[in-house]
Amino acid sequence: MDADAVAKAFVEHYYRTFDTNRPALVSLYQDGSMLTFEGQQFLGAAAIAGKLGSLPFAQCHHDINTVDCQPSGPQGGMLVFVSGSLRTGPDEHPLKFSQMFQLLPAGGNFYVQNDMFRLNYG
Amino acid sequence: MDADAVAKAFVEHYYRTFDTNRPALVSLYQDGSMLTFEGQQFLGAAAIAGKLGSLPFAQCHHDINTVDCQPSGPQGGMLVFVSGSLRTGPDEHPLKFSQMFQLLPAGGNFYVQNDMFRLNYG
């Protein structure tokens, strides 16, 4: 797979997991992973999964508009930049968001080293 | 300066330069720098400056809403994630955008290794 295909596959996997089995996201992060979520900072898979698990909605559905990627660094990392919208229930308005990830290779796969998320208010 | 202060100073400098002296942005990139602008890819300072210089508006004013940053990699790099709006003339509607940069250190300063830009359509 080329880098664009890897990035798209990661993005599909990430948001499908978020929307259907949020606790399983923990396996995508490692101890040194960082999340900045609406300006709040979290370090390490456990803290990140704790934050994502405590978001105040049970349902979530992400729709992805764009996925861009670029190679990053000598280790074979990848920067992935996403825009889309999410809906936290069938009667809720969609909220636009953007999110960026730095993926690093580990054991034939990638994990999320850096994750920054922002809602884009109208 | 801590990392947040460096990121904020970079962001202020970048968009002020974009809005007042766009050709000078070339000095912030190097030969290996990458720009993905609305999905189009450009490699190297000359190609990137060419793209930014050929955008179809003479005036531009950026307003920044959020700046997030995280450290990146063993070289002392930094990921900077920006959301804001821009206006290409006094009578134009503001357009929301998000943009991410990877800054790498060089000679006591930082340059832009990675740059990805997207408008966030309403």
gemmi code that builds the backbone of each chain (N, CA, C; Angstrom):
import gemmi

chains = {
    "A": [
        ("MET", (0.856, -1.207, 0.000), (0.000, 0.000, 0.000), (0.885, 1.248, 0.000)),
        ("ASP", (0.486, 2.249, -0.768), (1.217, 3.507, -0.694), (0.755, 4.297, 0.532)),
        ("ALA", (1.439, 5.429, 0.772), (1.184, 6.185, 2.003), (-0.261, 6.680, 2.069)),
        ("ASP", (-0.791, 7.151, 0.944), (-2.176, 7.633, 0.960), (-3.145, 6.523, 1.342)),
        ("ALA", (-2.895, 5.327, 0.833), (-3.783, 4.205, 1.138), (-3.665, 3.815, 2.614)),
        ("VAL", (-2.445, 3.855, 3.153), (-2.249, 3.562, 4.579), (-2.986, 4.599, 5.426)),
        ("ALA", (-2.849, 5.866, 5.054), (-3.505, 6.933, 5.815), (-5.022, 6.765, 5.786)),
        ("LYS", (-5.552, 6.481, 4.612), (-7.017, 6.314, 4.501), (-7.483, 5.106, 5.305)),
        ("ALA", (-6.720, 4.013, 5.240), (-7.102, 2.817, 5.996), (-7.047, 3.096, 7.496)),
        ("PHE", (-6.020, 3.812, 7.941), (-5.942, 4.184, 9.354), (-7.160, 5.021, 9.754)),
        ("VAL", (-7.470, 6.019, 8.953), (-8.567, 6.941, 9.297), (-9.888, 6.184, 9.370)),
        ("GLU", (-10.122, 5.304, 8.406), (-11.368, 4.525, 8.455), (-11.419, 3.661, 9.710)),
        ("HIS", (-10.290, 3.020, 10.010), (-10.237, 2.159, 11.191), (-10.426, 2.973, 12.473)),
        ("TYR", (-9.767, 4.112, 12.549), (-9.824, 4.930, 13.767), (-11.261, 5.357, 14.066)),
        ("TYR", (-11.927, 5.934, 13.071), (-13.257, 6.491, 13.361), (-14.311, 5.386, 13.469)),
        ("ARG", (-14.132, 4.284, 12.749), (-15.074, 3.170, 12.920), (-14.942, 2.622, 14.345)),
        ("THR", (-13.695, 2.505, 14.832), (-13.490, 2.042, 16.207), (-14.061, 3.049, 17.201)),
        ("PHE", (-13.807, 4.329, 16.972), (-14.358, 5.372, 17.853), (-15.873, 5.237, 17.936)),
        ("ASP", (-16.506, 5.006, 16.804), (-17.976, 5.054, 16.749), (-18.636, 3.753, 17.205)),
        ("THR", (-17.874, 2.656, 17.207), (-18.517, 1.372, 17.521), (-17.932, 0.686, 18.755)),
        ("ASN", (-16.698, 1.023, 19.133), (-16.053, 0.302, 20.238), (-14.948, 1.190, 20.811)),
        ("ARG", (-15.394, 2.325, 21.387), (-14.436, 3.368, 21.766), (-13.315, 2.861, 22.677)),
        ("PRO", (-13.593, 1.948, 23.655), (-12.495, 1.479, 24.527), (-11.344, 0.835, 23.759)),
        ("ALA", (-11.625, 0.280, 22.576), (-10.566, -0.388, 21.808), (-9.564, 0.593, 21.209)),
        ("LEU", (-9.866, 1.894, 21.233), (-8.901, 2.883, 20.730), (-7.596, 2.832, 21.510)),
        ("VAL", (-7.644, 2.365, 22.763), (-6.438, 2.360, 23.597), (-5.287, 1.636, 22.907)),
        ("SER", (-5.595, 0.622, 22.106), (-4.541, -0.175, 21.476), (-3.814, 0.578, 20.366)),
        ("LEU", (-4.349, 1.729, 19.951), (-3.695, 2.514, 18.895), (-2.643, 3.469, 19.446)),
        ("TYR", (-2.599, 3.624, 20.770), (-1.671, 4.558, 21.412), (-0.620, 3.782, 22.203)),
        ("GLN", (0.480, 4.466, 22.539), (1.505, 3.871, 23.401), (1.761, 4.794, 24.601)),
        ("ASP", (2.723, 4.402, 25.450), (2.952, 5.172, 26.676), (3.394, 6.604, 26.422)),
        ("GLY", (4.107, 6.810, 25.314), (4.586, 8.169, 25.024), (3.660, 8.967, 24.131)),
        ("SER", (2.494, 8.412, 23.821), (1.568, 9.101, 22.904), (0.976, 10.354, 23.563)),
        ("MET", (0.673, 11.329, 22.741), (0.117, 12.598, 23.226), (-1.187, 12.907, 22.521)),
        ("LEU", (-2.166, 13.356, 23.309), (-3.428, 13.852, 22.754), (-3.641, 15.274, 23.242)),
        ("THR", (-3.981, 16.173, 22.312), (-4.475, 17.500, 22.708), (-5.900, 17.586, 22.188)),
        ("PHE", (-6.855, 17.579, 23.119), (-8.275, 17.512, 22.772), (-8.925, 18.818, 23.196)),
        ("GLU", (-9.312, 19.615, 22.237), (-9.894, 20.926, 22.540), (-9.007, 21.701, 23.530)),
        ("GLY", (-7.698, 21.599, 23.306), (-6.740, 22.342, 24.111), (-6.287, 21.659, 25.381)),
        ("GLN", (-6.933, 20.548, 25.774), (-6.523, 19.800, 26.980), (-5.508, 18.741, 26.595)),
        ("GLN", (-4.449, 18.598, 27.390), (-3.363, 17.686, 27.034), (-3.395, 16.402, 27.864)),
        ("PHE", (-3.145, 15.290, 27.196), (-3.124, 13.968, 27.824), (-1.901, 13.213, 27.320)),
        ("LEU", (-1.203, 12.529, 28.238), (0.013, 11.799, 27.889), (-0.157, 10.323, 28.210)),
        ("GLY", (0.035, 9.473, 27.204), (0.024, 8.029, 27.420), (-1.321, 7.403, 27.088)),
        ("ALA", (-1.252, 6.142, 26.642), (-2.448, 5.449, 26.162), (-3.559, 5.428, 27.212)),
        ("ALA", (-3.196, 5.201, 28.486), (-4.235, 5.068, 29.508), (-4.977, 6.384, 29.707)),
        ("ALA", (-4.221, 7.490, 29.813), (-4.858, 8.804, 30.007), (-5.683, 9.188, 28.788)),
        ("ILE", (-5.163, 8.873, 27.597), (-5.877, 9.224, 26.360), (-7.176, 8.426, 26.269)),
        ("ALA", (-7.093, 7.121, 26.525), (-8.312, 6.304, 26.467), (-9.296, 6.736, 27.539)),
        ("GLY", (-8.781, 7.142, 28.706), (-9.659, 7.647, 29.760), (-10.422, 8.878, 29.301)),
        ("LYS", (-9.732, 9.783, 28.652), (-10.400, 10.995, 28.151), (-11.446, 10.646, 27.098)),
        ("LEU", (-11.036, 9.830, 26.125), (-11.967, 9.513, 25.031), (-13.185, 8.754, 25.569)),
        ("GLY", (-12.943, 7.912, 26.582), (-14.045, 7.146, 27.161), (-14.988, 7.985, 28.004)),
        ("SER", (-14.497, 9.134, 28.473), (-15.326, 9.948, 29.366), (-16.041, 11.079, 28.635)),
        ("LEU", (-15.925, 11.128, 27.322), (-16.629, 12.185, 26.582), (-18.137, 12.035, 26.821)),
        ("PRO", (-18.830, 13.155, 26.960), (-20.206, 13.103, 27.481), (-21.252, 12.746, 26.428)),
        ("PHE", (-20.994, 11.701, 25.672), (-22.017, 11.202, 24.755), (-21.761, 9.711, 24.556)),
        ("ALA", (-22.828, 8.953, 24.430), (-22.690, 7.507, 24.274), (-22.528, 7.133, 22.806)),
        ("GLN", (-23.254, 7.835, 21.952), (-23.187, 7.542, 20.518), (-22.351, 8.597, 19.827)),
        ("CYS", (-21.702, 8.201, 18.751), (-21.010, 9.178, 17.921), (-20.895, 8.602, 16.520)),
        ("HIS", (-21.101, 9.463, 15.549), (-20.880, 9.044, 14.166), (-20.047, 10.097, 13.447)),
        ("HIS", (-18.876, 9.688, 12.966), (-17.989, 10.589, 12.220), (-18.215, 10.428, 10.719)),
        ("ASP", (-18.287, 11.543, 10.026), (-18.235, 11.543, 8.554), (-16.970, 12.278, 8.142)),
        ("ILE", (-16.173, 11.639, 7.295), (-14.877, 12.204, 6.909), (-15.027, 12.953, 5.580)),
        ("ASN", (-14.546, 14.180, 5.554), (-14.541, 14.934, 4.287), (-13.228, 14.788, 3.535)),
        ("THR", (-12.113, 15.019, 4.224), (-10.809, 15.018, 3.557), (-9.790, 14.288, 4.428)),
        ("VAL", (-8.858, 13.627, 3.758), (-7.713, 12.991, 4.421), (-6.470, 13.368, 3.616)),
        ("ASP", (-5.536, 14.068, 4.230), (-4.262, 14.394, 3.593), (-3.156, 13.715, 4.374)),
        ("CYS", (-2.074, 13.350, 3.694), (-0.957, 12.785, 4.448), (0.378, 13.173, 3.825)),
        ("GLN", (1.387, 13.188, 4.673), (2.769, 13.456, 4.255), (3.681, 12.547, 5.072)),
        ("PRO", (4.820, 12.147, 4.499), (5.809, 11.404, 5.287), (6.423, 12.311, 6.348)),
        ("SER", (6.872, 11.694, 7.436), (7.429, 12.456, 8.553), (8.597, 11.725, 9.172)),
        ("GLY", (9.779, 12.315, 9.046), (10.915, 11.864, 9.840), (11.593, 10.619, 9.314)),
        ("PRO", (12.788, 10.359, 9.843), (13.614, 9.252, 9.355), (13.086, 7.883, 9.764)),
        ("GLN", (12.148, 7.839, 10.725), (11.657, 6.544, 11.203), (10.541, 5.980, 10.339)),
        ("GLY", (10.150, 6.672, 9.282), (9.050, 6.171, 8.457), (7.692, 6.538, 9.009)),
        ("GLY", (7.632, 7.650, 9.717), (6.358, 8.132, 10.248), (5.502, 8.790, 9.180)),
        ("MET", (4.309, 9.166, 9.579), (3.358, 9.743, 8.650), (2.481, 10.763, 9.383)),
        ("LEU", (2.294, 11.908, 8.746), (1.357, 12.902, 9.266), (0.045, 12.756, 8.510)),
        ("VAL", (-1.041, 12.706, 9.253), (-2.372, 12.524, 8.665), (-3.259, 13.660, 9.175)),
        ("PHE", (-3.908, 14.321, 8.247), (-4.672, 15.538, 8.559), (-6.089, 15.307, 8.036)),
        ("VAL", (-7.063, 15.387, 8.939), (-8.435, 14.978, 8.630), (-9.390, 16.138, 8.852)),
        ("SER", (-10.368, 16.299, 7.973), (-11.500, 17.183, 8.275), (-12.781, 16.394, 8.063)),
        ("GLY", (-13.783, 16.749, 8.847), (-15.043, 16.039, 8.741), (-16.071, 16.630, 9.676)),
        ("SER", (-17.120, 15.856, 9.918), (-18.143, 16.283, 10.863), (-18.544, 15.077, 11.702)),
        ("LEU", (-19.065, 15.371, 12.868), (-19.509, 14.297, 13.753), (-20.871, 14.662, 14.322)),
        ("ARG", (-21.589, 13.636, 14.699), (-22.943, 13.765, 15.194), (-23.048, 12.857, 16.411)),
        ("THR", (-23.515, 13.387, 17.520), (-23.544, 12.600, 18.765), (-24.939, 12.056, 19.059)),
        ("GLY", (-25.767, 11.991, 18.058), (-27.092, 11.394, 18.207), (-27.895, 11.730, 16.974)),
        ("PRO", (-28.922, 10.946, 16.693), (-29.670, 11.153, 15.450), (-30.353, 12.515, 15.377)),
        ("ASP", (-30.642, 13.122, 16.531), (-31.322, 14.417, 16.518), (-30.365, 15.586, 16.715)),
        ("GLU", (-29.079, 15.309, 16.772), (-28.102, 16.376, 17.013), (-27.613, 16.955, 15.686)),
        ("HIS", (-27.270, 18.240, 15.729), (-26.648, 18.873, 14.556), (-25.248, 18.309, 14.346)),
        ("PRO", (-24.817, 18.153, 13.103), (-23.421, 17.768, 12.887), (-22.479, 18.908, 13.303)),
        ("LEU", (-21.378, 18.540, 13.903), (-20.337, 19.486, 14.317), (-19.114, 19.237, 13.442)),
        ("LYS", (-18.571, 20.293, 12.864), (-17.371, 20.115, 12.046), (-16.135, 20.006, 12.944)),
        ("PHE", (-15.205, 19.186, 12.519), (-13.970, 19.035, 13.300), (-12.788, 18.923, 12.349)),
        ("SER", (-11.602, 19.157, 12.896), (-10.384, 18.753, 12.207), (-9.478, 18.088, 13.228)),
        ("GLN", (-8.643, 17.199, 12.729), (-7.814, 16.386, 13.620), (-6.543, 16.027, 12.874)),
        ("MET", (-5.436, 16.008, 13.582), (-4.207, 15.553, 12.959), (-3.557, 14.483, 13.813)),
        ("PHE", (-2.912, 13.556, 13.133), (-2.218, 12.451, 13.768), (-0.795, 12.396, 13.235)),
        ("GLN", (0.138, 12.055, 14.114), (1.412, 11.540, 13.623), (1.448, 10.049, 13.948)),
        ("LEU", (1.579, 9.241, 12.903), (1.670, 7.791, 13.056), (3.128, 7.394, 12.958)),
        ("LEU", (3.560, 6.504, 13.853), (4.920, 5.962, 13.783), (4.838, 4.452, 13.636)),
        ("PRO", (5.800, 3.869, 12.908), (5.775, 2.423, 12.708), (6.230, 1.694, 13.972)),
        ("ALA", (5.621, 0.555, 14.233), (6.018, -0.319, 15.343), (5.525, -1.715, 15.030)),
        ("GLY", (6.451, -2.642, 14.921), (6.088, -4.040, 14.736), (5.247, -4.306, 13.503)),
        ("GLY", (5.583, -3.662, 12.399), (4.856, -3.916, 11.162), (3.540, -3.188, 11.058)),
        ("ASN", (3.231, -2.385, 12.070), (2.001, -1.617, 12.056), (2.316, -0.169, 12.417)),
        ("PHE", (1.309, 0.646, 12.614), (1.513, 2.028, 13.046), (0.777, 2.265, 14.357)),
        ("TYR", (1.340, 3.129, 15.189), (0.588, 3.617, 16.355), (0.537, 5.132, 16.288)),
        ("VAL", (-0.332, 5.707, 17.111), (-0.528, 7.158, 17.130), (0.423, 7.769, 18.157)),
        ("GLN", (1.417, 8.493, 17.684), (2.329, 9.190, 18.597), (1.740, 10.552, 18.989)),
        ("ASN", (1.135, 11.249, 18.023), (0.586, 12.594, 18.270), (-0.834, 12.653, 17.730)),
        ("ASP", (-1.702, 13.301, 18.488), (-3.120, 13.396, 18.119), (-3.604, 14.758, 18.614)),
        ("MET", (-4.091, 15.591, 17.690), (-4.665, 16.886, 18.097), (-6.029, 17.028, 17.443)),
        ("PHE", (-7.011, 17.375, 18.265), (-8.411, 17.434, 17.823), (-9.001, 18.800, 18.167)),
        ("ARG", (-9.736, 19.355, 17.208), (-10.481, 20.598, 17.452), (-11.820, 20.553, 16.737)),
        ("LEU", (-12.853, 20.959, 17.436), (-14.105, 21.308, 16.769), (-13.914, 22.638, 16.056)),
        ("ASN", (-14.584, 22.795, 14.908), (-14.520, 24.059, 14.166), (-15.878, 24.723, 14.283)),
        ("TYR", (-16.003, 25.573, 15.258), (-17.306, 26.195, 15.503), (-17.686, 27.135, 14.377)),
        ("GLY", (-18.978, 27.233, 14.135), (-19.489, 28.024, 13.007), (-19.525, 29.512, 13.266)),
    ],
    "B": [
        ("MET", (11.956, 30.539, 25.797), (10.530, 30.398, 25.468), (10.160, 28.925, 25.538)),
        ("ASP", (9.006, 28.620, 26.107), (8.536, 27.234, 26.069), (7.909, 26.936, 24.705)),
        ("ALA", (7.549, 25.669, 24.511), (7.089, 25.241, 23.185), (5.823, 25.988, 22.754)),
        ("ASP", (4.899, 26.185, 23.686), (3.671, 26.906, 23.326), (3.983, 28.318, 22.850)),
        ("ALA", (4.916, 28.961, 23.525), (5.266, 30.339, 23.149), (5.951, 30.355, 21.777)),
        ("VAL", (6.808, 29.359, 21.523), (7.459, 29.271, 20.210), (6.401, 29.055, 19.114)),
        ("ALA", (5.458, 28.153, 19.391), (4.415, 27.868, 18.396), (3.585, 29.115, 18.118)),
        ("LYS", (3.194, 29.823, 19.164), (2.389, 31.041, 18.977), (3.173, 32.095, 18.210)),
        ("ALA", (4.448, 32.244, 18.546), (5.274, 33.240, 17.844), (5.419, 32.863, 16.376)),
        ("PHE", (5.619, 31.583, 16.107), (5.703, 31.140, 14.712), (4.402, 31.454, 13.971)),
        ("VAL", (3.284, 31.099, 14.578), (1.982, 31.288, 13.918), (1.738, 32.774, 13.635)),
        ("GLU", (2.034, 33.615, 14.610), (1.858, 35.061, 14.371), (2.742, 35.528, 13.224)),
        ("HIS", (3.982, 35.087, 13.237), (4.921, 35.486, 12.183), (4.469, 34.966, 10.827)),
        ("TYR", (4.050, 33.722, 10.787), (3.670, 33.107, 9.509), (2.510, 33.858, 8.860)),
        ("TYR", (1.451, 34.082, 9.618), (0.260, 34.684, 8.993), (0.439, 36.184, 8.775)),
        ("ARG", (1.217, 36.839, 9.605), (1.509, 38.256, 9.344), (2.309, 38.378, 8.047)),
        ("THR", (3.282, 37.479, 7.867), (4.061, 37.489, 6.628), (3.158, 37.157, 5.434)),
        ("PHE", (2.317, 36.148, 5.589), (1.383, 35.787, 4.513), (0.539, 37.000, 4.111)),
        ("ASP", (0.067, 37.747, 5.093), (-0.892, 38.820, 4.820), (-0.229, 40.123, 4.366)),
        ("THR", (1.068, 40.279, 4.634), (1.696, 41.566, 4.312), (2.844, 41.450, 3.311)),
        ("ASN", (3.439, 40.272, 3.185), (4.620, 40.151, 2.324), (4.770, 38.691, 1.909)),
        ("ARG", (3.789, 38.216, 1.142), (3.685, 36.779, 0.877), (4.961, 36.182, 0.280)),
        ("PRO", (5.680, 36.893, -0.617), (6.903, 36.291, -1.178), (7.944, 35.925, -0.118)),
        ("ALA", (7.925, 36.628, 1.022), (8.919, 36.350, 2.065), (8.690, 35.015, 2.760)),
        ("LEU", (7.533, 34.391, 2.551), (7.298, 33.064, 3.151), (8.323, 32.041, 2.681)),
        ("VAL", (8.914, 32.262, 1.501), (9.865, 31.287, 0.956), (10.974, 30.962, 1.945)),
        ("SER", (11.351, 31.943, 2.756), (12.475, 31.735, 3.675), (12.128, 30.809, 4.830)),
        ("LEU", (10.854, 30.499, 5.013), (10.450, 29.606, 6.101), (10.503, 28.137, 5.706)),
        ("TYR", (10.711, 27.872, 4.415), (10.734, 26.493, 3.900), (12.146, 26.136, 3.437)),
        ("GLN", (12.408, 24.841, 3.273), (13.687, 24.374, 2.726), (13.416, 23.458, 1.527)),
        ("ASP", (14.493, 22.925, 0.956), (14.342, 22.130, -0.268), (13.496, 20.867, -0.071)),
        ("GLY", (13.532, 20.308, 1.136), (12.761, 19.089, 1.384), (11.381, 19.333, 1.965)),
        ("SER", (10.988, 20.613, 2.071), (9.697, 20.938, 2.693), (8.538, 20.498, 1.804)),
        ("MET", (7.441, 20.168, 2.434), (6.247, 19.694, 1.717), (5.042, 20.541, 2.091)),
        ("LEU", (4.263, 20.902, 1.078), (2.978, 21.577, 1.281), (1.892, 20.736, 0.616)),
        ("THR", (0.804, 20.490, 1.346), (-0.416, 19.955, 0.732), (-1.482, 21.017, 0.917)),
        ("PHE", (-1.867, 21.650, -0.195), (-2.787, 22.795, -0.150), (-4.085, 22.376, -0.842)),
        ("GLU", (-5.129, 22.229, -0.056), (-6.412, 21.768, -0.608), (-6.221, 20.497, -1.449)),
        ("GLY", (-5.357, 19.608, -0.951), (-5.143, 18.323, -1.600), (-4.061, 18.315, -2.670)),
        ("GLN", (-3.575, 19.492, -3.080), (-2.493, 19.552, -4.085), (-1.145, 19.527, -3.381)),
        ("GLN", (-0.198, 18.751, -3.916), (1.087, 18.577, -3.238), (2.208, 19.354, -3.930)),
        ("PHE", (3.059, 19.981, -3.112), (4.201, 20.765, -3.593), (5.419, 20.388, -2.759)),
        ("LEU", (6.560, 20.233, -3.428), (7.799, 19.838, -2.747), (8.863, 20.899, -2.949)),
        ("GLY", (9.399, 21.422, -1.840), (10.518, 22.356, -1.898), (10.063, 23.807, -1.813)),
        ("ALA", (10.956, 24.625, -1.233), (10.617, 26.024, -0.963), (10.179, 26.764, -2.227)),
        ("ALA", (10.847, 26.506, -3.358), (10.517, 27.269, -4.573), (9.109, 26.930, -5.055)),
        ("ALA", (8.781, 25.636, -5.096), (7.441, 25.231, -5.558), (6.361, 25.718, -4.592)),
        ("ILE", (6.667, 25.657, -3.301), (5.688, 26.079, -2.289), (5.449, 27.586, -2.403)),
        ("ALA", (6.534, 28.349, -2.506), (6.374, 29.805, -2.637), (5.669, 30.156, -3.941)),
        ("GLY", (5.942, 29.373, -4.989), (5.238, 29.594, -6.249), (3.741, 29.404, -6.098)),
        ("LYS", (3.352, 28.350, -5.405), (1.918, 28.104, -5.184), (1.299, 29.218, -4.352)),
        ("LEU", (1.943, 29.557, -3.240), (1.363, 30.578, -2.352), (1.286, 31.927, -3.063)),
        ("GLY", (2.291, 32.200, -3.912), (2.296, 33.468, -4.639), (1.265, 33.531, -5.755)),
        ("SER", (0.811, 32.367, -6.215), (-0.123, 32.351, -7.348), (-1.574, 32.219, -6.910)),
        ("LEU", (-1.827, 32.232, -5.601), (-3.229, 32.128, -5.153), (-4.007, 33.329, -5.692)),
        ("PRO", (-5.249, 33.112, -6.092), (-5.965, 34.117, -6.882), (-6.601, 35.227, -6.052)),
        ("PHE", (-5.811, 35.806, -5.162), (-6.283, 36.991, -4.438), (-5.053, 37.793, -4.054)),
        ("ALA", (-5.185, 39.110, -4.097), (-4.052, 39.974, -3.767), (-3.988, 40.250, -2.276)),
        ("GLN", (-5.148, 40.410, -1.665), (-5.201, 40.687, -0.232), (-5.614, 39.438, 0.512)),
        ("CYS", (-5.146, 39.327, 1.743), (-5.623, 38.247, 2.609), (-5.432, 38.674, 4.050)),
        ("HIS", (-6.412, 38.367, 4.868), (-6.260, 38.623, 6.297), (-6.682, 37.378, 7.069)),
        ("HIS", (-5.745, 36.821, 7.836), (-6.018, 35.645, 8.665), (-6.370, 36.072, 10.092)),
        ("ASP", (-7.406, 35.464, 10.648), (-7.690, 35.567, 12.086), (-7.533, 34.176, 12.688)),
        ("ILE", (-6.741, 34.090, 13.732), (-6.428, 32.795, 14.340), (-7.364, 32.541, 15.520)),
        ("ASN", (-7.982, 31.377, 15.539), (-8.820, 31.001, 16.690), (-8.053, 30.180, 17.721)),
        ("THR", (-7.380, 29.131, 17.270), (-6.697, 28.230, 18.198), (-5.323, 27.858, 17.654)),
        ("VAL", (-4.386, 27.670, 18.569), (-3.053, 27.161, 18.242), (-2.728, 26.067, 19.255)),
        ("ASP", (-2.522, 24.846, 18.785), (-2.115, 23.747, 19.658), (-0.742, 23.281, 19.214)),
        ("CYS", (0.068, 22.790, 20.145), (1.357, 22.243, 19.715), (1.777, 21.058, 20.563)),
        ("GLN", (2.569, 20.207, 19.963), (3.148, 19.036, 20.632), (4.577, 18.868, 20.116)),
        ("PRO", (5.469, 18.335, 20.966), (6.809, 18.019, 20.494), (6.765, 16.863, 19.506)),
        ("SER", (7.749, 16.821, 18.614), (7.771, 15.794, 17.569), (9.185, 15.339, 17.281)),
        ("GLY", (9.461, 14.089, 17.615), (10.683, 13.455, 17.138), (11.924, 13.819, 17.915)),
        ("PRO", (12.984, 13.036, 17.682), (14.230, 13.209, 18.444), (15.007, 14.461, 18.067)),
        ("GLN", (14.661, 15.087, 16.930), (15.419, 16.261, 16.483), (14.952, 17.564, 17.142)),
        ("GLY", (13.952, 17.500, 18.033), (13.450, 18.732, 18.633), (12.444, 19.444, 17.756)),
        ("GLY", (11.728, 18.685, 16.962), (10.690, 19.266, 16.120), (9.423, 19.572, 16.905)),
        ("MET", (8.486, 20.182, 16.223), (7.253, 20.609, 16.863), (6.104, 20.510, 15.858)),
        ("LEU", (4.985, 19.973, 16.323), (3.769, 19.958, 15.518), (2.883, 21.114, 15.971)),
        ("VAL", (2.406, 21.891, 15.023), (1.577, 23.068, 15.325), (0.281, 22.931, 14.530)),
        ("PHE", (-0.831, 23.068, 15.220), (-2.150, 22.809, 14.634), (-2.988, 24.069, 14.857)),
        ("VAL", (-3.456, 24.660, 13.759), (-4.069, 25.985, 13.792), (-5.496, 25.902, 13.266)),
        ("SER", (-6.415, 26.608, 13.893), (-7.715, 26.840, 13.261), (-7.986, 28.329, 13.258)),
        ("GLY", (-8.715, 28.772, 12.248), (-8.996, 30.201, 12.145), (-9.877, 30.483, 10.956)),
        ("SER", (-9.909, 31.756, 10.574), (-10.669, 32.145, 9.390), (-9.831, 33.136, 8.606)),
        ("LEU", (-10.136, 33.238, 7.330), (-9.414, 34.191, 6.486), (-10.418, 34.901, 5.584)),
        ("ARG", (-10.009, 36.089, 5.170), (-10.861, 36.952, 4.378), (-9.985, 37.504, 3.261)),
        ("THR", (-10.433, 37.379, 2.036), (-9.591, 37.796, 0.900), (-10.003, 39.161, 0.354)),
        ("GLY", (-10.681, 39.943, 1.162), (-11.036, 41.303, 0.779), (-12.067, 41.812, 1.762)),
        ("PRO", (-12.184, 43.128, 1.898), (-13.084, 43.683, 2.911), (-14.549, 43.298, 2.689)),
        ("ASP", (-14.927, 42.991, 1.456), (-16.324, 42.645, 1.184), (-16.556, 41.140, 1.092)),
        ("GLU", (-15.513, 40.354, 1.354), (-15.646, 38.899, 1.233), (-16.058, 38.288, 2.574)),
        ("HIS", (-16.799, 37.186, 2.487), (-17.128, 36.432, 3.693), (-15.876, 35.776, 4.252)),
        ("PRO", (-15.766, 35.686, 5.575), (-14.639, 34.915, 6.125), (-14.811, 33.427, 5.817)),
        ("LEU", (-13.706, 32.774, 5.509), (-13.672, 31.336, 5.248), (-12.908, 30.675, 6.382)),
        ("LYS", (-13.493, 29.633, 6.959), (-12.782, 28.939, 8.031), (-11.740, 28.000, 7.433)),
        ("PHE", (-10.620, 27.877, 8.145), (-9.573, 26.979, 7.667), (-8.951, 26.254, 8.853)),
        ("SER", (-8.268, 25.158, 8.557), (-7.348, 24.580, 9.531), (-6.059, 24.234, 8.803)),
        ("GLN", (-4.991, 24.255, 9.557), (-3.664, 24.088, 8.957), (-2.760, 23.448, 9.993)),
        ("MET", (-1.892, 22.567, 9.532), (-0.912, 22.016, 10.451), (0.492, 22.142, 9.875)),
        ("PHE", (1.434, 22.338, 10.768), (2.838, 22.486, 10.408), (3.655, 21.506, 11.239)),
        ("GLN", (4.687, 20.944, 10.632), (5.763, 20.374, 11.438), (6.963, 21.297, 11.271)),
        ("LEU", (7.429, 21.849, 12.391), (8.609, 22.718, 12.406), (9.809, 21.900, 12.858)),
        ("LEU", (10.923, 22.068, 12.178), (12.166, 21.411, 12.595), (13.212, 22.482, 12.865)),
        ("PRO", (14.090, 22.229, 13.836), (15.119, 23.215, 14.167), (16.229, 23.226, 13.121)),
        ("ALA", (16.743, 24.406, 12.857), (17.889, 24.565, 11.942), (18.556, 25.892, 12.269)),
        ("GLY", (19.817, 25.811, 12.668), (20.589, 27.022, 12.904), (19.982, 27.956, 13.929)),
        ("GLY", (19.477, 27.391, 15.027), (18.948, 28.238, 16.094), (17.546, 28.741, 15.833)),
        ("ASN", (16.972, 28.341, 14.707), (15.621, 28.764, 14.374), (14.817, 27.531, 13.951)),
        ("PHE", (13.617, 27.733, 13.473), (12.810, 26.627, 12.955), (12.464, 26.883, 11.502)),
        ("TYR", (12.343, 25.824, 10.731), (11.767, 25.941, 9.394), (10.585, 24.982, 9.297)),
        ("VAL", (9.780, 25.175, 8.255), (8.581, 24.371, 8.046), (8.945, 23.154, 7.194)),
        ("GLN", (8.925, 21.970, 7.799), (9.166, 20.736, 7.037), (7.870, 20.239, 6.397)),
        ("ASN", (6.763, 20.344, 7.132), (5.462, 19.851, 6.637), (4.408, 20.927, 6.844)),
        ("ASP", (3.546, 21.076, 5.860), (2.500, 22.106, 5.901), (1.286, 21.513, 5.180)),
        ("MET", (0.163, 21.434, 5.883), (-1.075, 20.959, 5.230), (-2.182, 21.950, 5.557)),
        ("PHE", (-2.879, 22.370, 4.511), (-3.904, 23.421, 4.624), (-5.212, 22.929, 4.036)),
        ("ARG", (-6.299, 23.203, 4.753), (-7.644, 22.922, 4.238), (-8.612, 24.019, 4.637)),
        ("LEU", (-9.414, 24.469, 3.692), (-10.606, 25.244, 4.030), (-11.637, 24.291, 4.623)),
        ("ASN", (-12.408, 24.808, 5.586), (-13.479, 24.015, 6.201), (-14.805, 24.579, 5.724)),
        ("TYR", (-15.308, 24.019, 4.661), (-16.539, 24.561, 4.078), (-17.722, 24.351, 5.003)),
        ("GLY", (-18.654, 25.290, 4.931), (-19.795, 25.307, 5.861), (-20.882, 24.306, 5.485)),
    ],
}
model = gemmi.Model(1)
for chain_id, residues in chains.items():
    chain = gemmi.Chain(chain_id)
    for i, (resn, *xyz) in enumerate(residues, 1):
        res = gemmi.Residue()
        res.name, res.seqid = resn, gemmi.SeqId(i, " ")
        for name, pos in zip(("N", "CA", "C"), xyz):
            atom = gemmi.Atom()
            atom.name, atom.element = name, gemmi.Element(name[0])
            atom.pos, atom.b_iso = gemmi.Position(*pos), 0.0
            res.add_atom(atom)
        chain.add_residue(res)
    model.add_chain(chain)
structure = gemmi.Structure()
structure.add_model(model)
structure.setup_entities()
